[in-house]
Amino acid sequence: MSESIRGFPFRRIFWGAPVFRDLSGSTAPMDWLESPAAHIFKFDVPGLSKDDIKVEIEDGNVLRVYRVAGGREESVVKDTVWHIAERGGGRGEFSREFELPENVKVDQIKAQVENGVLTIVVPKDTSPKASKVKTINISSKL
């Protein structure tokens, strides 16, 4: 991968692993906003609670959001046959991954579910960064 692509913070969207992986034919529509202080992700997750959703950081800077696989209701009646199962485990499953830019504070990420919307706030590190240029002293002998 060329150096210009490697430095692009959203390269996973275009060149890496898929940003969106559809597990069941259903998705969680989302918005990704950027303010001067943070990246804000909003997912529509109607009917889901905080226990139904996982938010993780993988590999140091990959935000992964997914629905925890839910089990079907166990039938109380012996020898019951399911003909249609739309309300349980498979409905609304999703998994999305985003490679975050370098200037975020992954240890300060916050997530909240309210009124069917999962909001994830990823604060930016606004402190000035030290220069990545390092000067090497030149001597006449090695």
C-alpha atoms as an extended CHARMM CRD file, in Angstrom:
* protein
*
       142  EXT
         1         1  MET       CA              0.0000000000        0.0000000000        0.0000000000  PROA      1               0.0000000000
         2         2  SER       CA              1.3990000000        3.3690000000       -0.9000000000  PROA      2               0.0000000000
         3         3  GLU       CA              2.3350000000        5.8000000000        1.8650000000  PROA      3               0.0000000000
         4         4  SER       CA             -0.3250000000        8.3070000000        0.7450000000  PROA      4               0.0000000000
         5         5  ILE       CA             -3.0680000000        5.6800000000        1.1240000000  PROA      5               0.0000000000
         6         6  ARG       CA             -1.6770000000        4.4340000000        4.4560000000  PROA      6               0.0000000000
         7         7  GLY       CA             -1.9020000000        7.9570000000        5.9300000000  PROA      7               0.0000000000
         8         8  PHE       CA             -5.5270000000        8.4120000000        4.8300000000  PROA      8               0.0000000000
         9         9  PRO       CA             -7.6380000000        7.9870000000        8.0140000000  PROA      9               0.0000000000
        10        10  PHE       CA            -10.6100000000        6.4280000000        6.2330000000  PROA      10              0.0000000000
        11        11  ARG       CA             -8.6700000000        3.9650000000        4.0580000000  PROA      11              0.0000000000
        12        12  ARG       CA            -10.6280000000        1.0260000000        5.4850000000  PROA      12              0.0000000000
        13        13  ILE       CA            -13.7310000000        2.4590000000        3.8200000000  PROA      13              0.0000000000
        14        14  PHE       CA            -12.1550000000        2.3140000000        0.3840000000  PROA      14              0.0000000000
        15        15  TRP       CA             -9.2810000000       -0.1800000000        0.4560000000  PROA      15              0.0000000000
        16        16  GLY       CA             -9.4270000000       -2.2980000000        3.5950000000  PROA      16              0.0000000000
        17        17  ALA       CA            -11.8640000000       -4.6580000000        5.2160000000  PROA      17              0.0000000000
        18        18  PRO       CA            -15.4870000000       -3.7410000000        4.6180000000  PROA      18              0.0000000000
        19        19  VAL       CA            -16.8770000000       -0.9080000000        6.6850000000  PROA      19              0.0000000000
        20        20  PHE       CA            -20.2500000000       -2.6030000000        6.7620000000  PROA      20              0.0000000000
        21        21  ARG       CA            -20.8570000000       -6.2920000000        7.0580000000  PROA      21              0.0000000000
        22        22  ASP       CA            -24.4910000000       -7.3350000000        6.7360000000  PROA      22              0.0000000000
        23        23  LEU       CA            -25.2020000000      -10.3930000000        8.8670000000  PROA      23              0.0000000000
        24        24  SER       CA            -28.8940000000      -10.8730000000        8.3120000000  PROA      24              0.0000000000
        25        25  GLY       CA            -30.1740000000       -8.6850000000        5.5090000000  PROA      25              0.0000000000
        26        26  SER       CA            -31.0710000000       -5.9570000000        8.0070000000  PROA      26              0.0000000000
        27        27  THR       CA            -28.9810000000       -2.9250000000        8.8530000000  PROA      27              0.0000000000
        28        28  ALA       CA            -28.7990000000       -0.2080000000       11.4460000000  PROA      28              0.0000000000
        29        29  PRO       CA            -28.9230000000        3.0890000000        9.5330000000  PROA      29              0.0000000000
        30        30  MET       CA            -26.3070000000        5.4920000000       10.8280000000  PROA      30              0.0000000000
        31        31  ASP       CA            -24.8420000000        8.9740000000       10.6370000000  PROA      31              0.0000000000
        32        32  TRP       CA            -21.2140000000        9.9370000000       11.2350000000  PROA      32              0.0000000000
        33        33  LEU       CA            -20.7080000000       13.5940000000       12.1250000000  PROA      33              0.0000000000
        34        34  GLU       CA            -17.4980000000       15.4170000000       12.9490000000  PROA      34              0.0000000000
        35        35  SER       CA            -17.4040000000       18.4700000000       15.1670000000  PROA      35              0.0000000000
        36        36  PRO       CA            -14.2910000000       20.3970000000       16.2080000000  PROA      36              0.0000000000
        37        37  ALA       CA            -14.2180000000       18.4010000000       19.4670000000  PROA      37              0.0000000000
        38        38  ALA       CA            -15.3770000000       14.8870000000       18.4870000000  PROA      38              0.0000000000
        39        39  HSD       CA            -16.5430000000       12.2960000000       15.9810000000  PROA      39              0.0000000000
        40        40  ILE       CA            -20.1840000000       11.4040000000       16.6360000000  PROA      40              0.0000000000
        41        41  PHE       CA            -21.7760000000        8.1710000000       15.4160000000  PROA      41              0.0000000000
        42        42  LYS       CA            -25.5740000000        7.7310000000       15.5870000000  PROA      42              0.0000000000
        43        43  PHE       CA            -27.2190000000        4.3880000000       14.8270000000  PROA      43              0.0000000000
        44        44  ASP       CA            -30.9500000000        3.6500000000       14.6120000000  PROA      44              0.0000000000
        45        45  VAL       CA            -31.4780000000        0.6460000000       16.8870000000  PROA      45              0.0000000000
        46        46  PRO       CA            -35.2120000000        0.6030000000       17.6900000000  PROA      46              0.0000000000
        47        47  GLY       CA            -36.1790000000       -1.8800000000       20.3590000000  PROA      47              0.0000000000
        48        48  LEU       CA            -32.5900000000       -2.6330000000       21.4130000000  PROA      48              0.0000000000
        49        49  SER       CA            -31.1710000000       -1.9700000000       24.8610000000  PROA      49              0.0000000000
        50        50  LYS       CA            -27.5960000000       -1.4050000000       25.9400000000  PROA      50              0.0000000000
        51        51  ASP       CA            -27.3360000000       -5.1420000000       26.6610000000  PROA      51              0.0000000000
        52        52  ASP       CA            -28.1480000000       -5.9640000000       23.0110000000  PROA      52              0.0000000000
        53        53  ILE       CA            -25.2710000000       -3.9080000000       21.5520000000  PROA      53              0.0000000000
        54        54  LYS       CA            -21.4800000000       -4.0690000000       21.8580000000  PROA      54              0.0000000000
        55        55  VAL       CA            -19.0920000000       -1.2030000000       21.1290000000  PROA      55              0.0000000000
        56        56  GLU       CA            -15.4010000000       -2.1480000000       21.0180000000  PROA      56              0.0000000000
        57        57  ILE       CA            -12.0350000000       -0.8070000000       19.9380000000  PROA      57              0.0000000000
        58        58  GLU       CA             -9.9220000000       -3.3530000000       18.0610000000  PROA      58              0.0000000000
        59        59  ASP       CA             -6.3030000000       -3.0340000000       16.9480000000  PROA      59              0.0000000000
        60        60  GLY       CA             -5.9650000000        0.2710000000       18.8000000000  PROA      60              0.0000000000
        61        61  ASN       CA             -8.0900000000        2.4040000000       16.4530000000  PROA      61              0.0000000000
        62        62  VAL       CA            -10.8650000000        0.3310000000       14.8530000000  PROA      62              0.0000000000
        63        63  LEU       CA            -14.3220000000        1.1200000000       16.2340000000  PROA      63              0.0000000000
        64        64  ARG       CA            -16.5440000000       -1.9660000000       16.0180000000  PROA      64              0.0000000000
        65        65  VAL       CA            -20.2760000000       -1.7330000000       16.6870000000  PROA      65              0.0000000000
        66        66  TYR       CA            -22.4690000000       -4.8210000000       16.5730000000  PROA      66              0.0000000000
        67        67  ARG       CA            -25.5880000000       -6.4280000000       17.9150000000  PROA      67              0.0000000000
        68        68  VAL       CA            -25.0140000000       -9.2490000000       20.3360000000  PROA      68              0.0000000000
        69        69  ALA       CA            -26.4340000000      -12.4550000000       18.8730000000  PROA      69              0.0000000000
        70        70  GLY       CA            -29.7380000000      -12.9920000000       20.6440000000  PROA      70              0.0000000000
        71        71  GLY       CA            -31.2060000000      -16.3890000000       21.2190000000  PROA      71              0.0000000000
        72        72  ARG       CA            -34.7280000000      -17.3680000000       20.3040000000  PROA      72              0.0000000000
        73        73  GLU       CA            -37.3560000000      -17.7180000000       22.9610000000  PROA      73              0.0000000000
        74        74  GLU       CA            -37.2860000000      -21.2600000000       24.1840000000  PROA      74              0.0000000000
        75        75  SER       CA            -40.6050000000      -22.9450000000       23.6330000000  PROA      75              0.0000000000
        76        76  VAL       CA            -42.2830000000      -24.2130000000       26.7420000000  PROA      76              0.0000000000
        77        77  VAL       CA            -44.3620000000      -26.6920000000       24.7630000000  PROA      77              0.0000000000
        78        78  LYS       CA            -42.5630000000      -29.9110000000       23.8760000000  PROA      78              0.0000000000
        79        79  ASP       CA            -42.3760000000      -30.7960000000       20.1630000000  PROA      79              0.0000000000
        80        80  THR       CA            -43.2040000000      -27.2490000000       19.0290000000  PROA      80              0.0000000000
        81        81  VAL       CA            -42.1910000000      -26.3850000000       15.4490000000  PROA      81              0.0000000000
        82        82  TRP       CA            -41.1950000000      -22.8170000000       14.4790000000  PROA      82              0.0000000000
        83        83  HSD       CA            -42.7150000000      -21.8050000000       11.1270000000  PROA      83              0.0000000000
        84        84  ILE       CA            -41.7100000000      -18.1320000000       11.1390000000  PROA      84              0.0000000000
        85        85  ALA       CA            -39.2240000000      -16.4440000000       13.4700000000  PROA      85              0.0000000000
        86        86  GLU       CA            -38.9370000000      -12.7360000000       12.6830000000  PROA      86              0.0000000000
        87        87  ARG       CA            -38.9440000000      -11.2540000000       16.1860000000  PROA      87              0.0000000000
        88        88  GLY       CA            -35.9110000000      -13.0500000000       17.6140000000  PROA      88              0.0000000000
        89        89  GLY       CA            -32.1650000000      -13.4000000000       17.0480000000  PROA      89              0.0000000000
        90        90  GLY       CA            -31.8230000000      -12.6680000000       13.3420000000  PROA      90              0.0000000000
        91        91  ARG       CA            -33.8560000000       -9.4840000000       13.1880000000  PROA      91              0.0000000000
        92        92  GLY       CA            -31.8570000000       -6.2960000000       13.0400000000  PROA      92              0.0000000000
        93        93  GLU       CA            -28.4240000000       -7.8510000000       13.4350000000  PROA      93              0.0000000000
        94        94  PHE       CA            -25.5640000000       -5.7050000000       12.2400000000  PROA      94              0.0000000000
        95        95  SER       CA            -21.8410000000       -5.2780000000       12.4890000000  PROA      95              0.0000000000
        96        96  ARG       CA            -19.9080000000       -2.2300000000       11.3780000000  PROA      96              0.0000000000
        97        97  GLU       CA            -16.2550000000       -1.2990000000       11.6560000000  PROA      97              0.0000000000
        98        98  PHE       CA            -14.6410000000        2.1020000000       11.2480000000  PROA      98              0.0000000000
        99        99  GLU       CA            -10.9550000000        2.9200000000       11.2860000000  PROA      99              0.0000000000
       100       100  LEU       CA            -10.6980000000        6.0160000000       13.4440000000  PROA      100             0.0000000000
       101       101  PRO       CA             -8.3290000000        8.8760000000       12.6370000000  PROA      101             0.0000000000
       102       102  GLU       CA             -5.1150000000        9.1670000000       14.6530000000  PROA      102             0.0000000000
       103       103  ASN       CA             -6.2260000000       12.2830000000       16.5470000000  PROA      103             0.0000000000
       104       104  VAL       CA             -8.8590000000       10.6390000000       18.7840000000  PROA      104             0.0000000000
       105       105  LYS       CA             -8.8830000000        9.7470000000       22.4640000000  PROA      105             0.0000000000
       106       106  VAL       CA             -9.9530000000        6.0880000000       22.3620000000  PROA      106             0.0000000000
       107       107  ASP       CA             -9.7810000000        5.8410000000       26.1670000000  PROA      107             0.0000000000
       108       108  GLN       CA            -12.5180000000        8.5060000000       26.4750000000  PROA      108             0.0000000000
       109       109  ILE       CA            -15.1290000000        7.0810000000       24.0680000000  PROA      109             0.0000000000
       110       110  LYS       CA            -18.6690000000        7.1630000000       25.4350000000  PROA      110             0.0000000000
       111       111  ALA       CA            -21.7890000000        5.3770000000       24.1760000000  PROA      111             0.0000000000
       112       112  GLN       CA            -25.4660000000        5.7300000000       25.0740000000  PROA      112             0.0000000000
       113       113  VAL       CA            -28.7400000000        4.1850000000       23.8800000000  PROA      113             0.0000000000
       114       114  GLU       CA            -31.8180000000        6.3570000000       24.2190000000  PROA      114             0.0000000000
       115       115  ASN       CA            -35.1640000000        6.3200000000       22.3870000000  PROA      115             0.0000000000
       116       116  GLY       CA            -33.9350000000        3.7830000000       19.8180000000  PROA      116             0.0000000000
       117       117  VAL       CA            -30.7390000000        5.6880000000       18.9470000000  PROA      117             0.0000000000
       118       118  LEU       CA            -27.2240000000        4.5420000000       19.8490000000  PROA      118             0.0000000000
       119       119  THR       CA            -24.9110000000        7.5630000000       20.1000000000  PROA      119             0.0000000000
       120       120  ILE       CA            -21.1450000000        7.0560000000       20.2760000000  PROA      120             0.0000000000
       121       121  VAL       CA            -18.9480000000       10.0930000000       20.9830000000  PROA      121             0.0000000000
       122       122  VAL       CA            -15.2500000000        9.7470000000       20.1250000000  PROA      122             0.0000000000
       123       123  PRO       CA            -13.4140000000       12.8270000000       21.4860000000  PROA      123             0.0000000000
       124       124  LYS       CA            -10.6370000000       14.3580000000       19.4330000000  PROA      124             0.0000000000
       125       125  ASP       CA             -7.1900000000       15.0220000000       20.8280000000  PROA      125             0.0000000000
       126       126  THR       CA             -6.8310000000       18.7220000000       20.1840000000  PROA      126             0.0000000000
       127       127  SER       CA             -3.4360000000       19.1330000000       21.8480000000  PROA      127             0.0000000000
       128       128  PRO       CA             -0.6670000000       20.0740000000       19.4200000000  PROA      128             0.0000000000
       129       129  LYS       CA              1.3510000000       17.1140000000       18.2400000000  PROA      129             0.0000000000
       130       130  ALA       CA              5.1080000000       17.0100000000       18.2470000000  PROA      130             0.0000000000
       131       131  SER       CA              6.6380000000       17.0820000000       14.8240000000  PROA      131             0.0000000000
       132       132  LYS       CA              7.1050000000       13.6610000000       13.2580000000  PROA      132             0.0000000000
       133       133  VAL       CA             10.2890000000       14.8960000000       11.6230000000  PROA      133             0.0000000000
       134       134  LYS       CA             13.4210000000       13.7610000000       13.4100000000  PROA      134             0.0000000000
       135       135  THR       CA             16.7390000000       15.3420000000       12.5270000000  PROA      135             0.0000000000
       136       136  ILE       CA             19.6660000000       12.9460000000       12.3120000000  PROA      136             0.0000000000
       137       137  ASN       CA             23.0730000000       14.3230000000       13.1580000000  PROA      137             0.0000000000
       138       138  ILE       CA             25.6770000000       13.7740000000       10.4660000000  PROA      138             0.0000000000
       139       139  SER       CA             29.2140000000       12.9080000000       11.4620000000  PROA      139             0.0000000000
       140       140  SER       CA             32.3240000000       12.2960000000        9.4170000000  PROA      140             0.0000000000
       141       141  LYS       CA             32.6480000000        8.7040000000       10.7490000000  PROA      141             0.0000000000
       142       142  LEU       CA             30.1370000000        5.9760000000       11.4410000000  PROA      142             0.0000000000
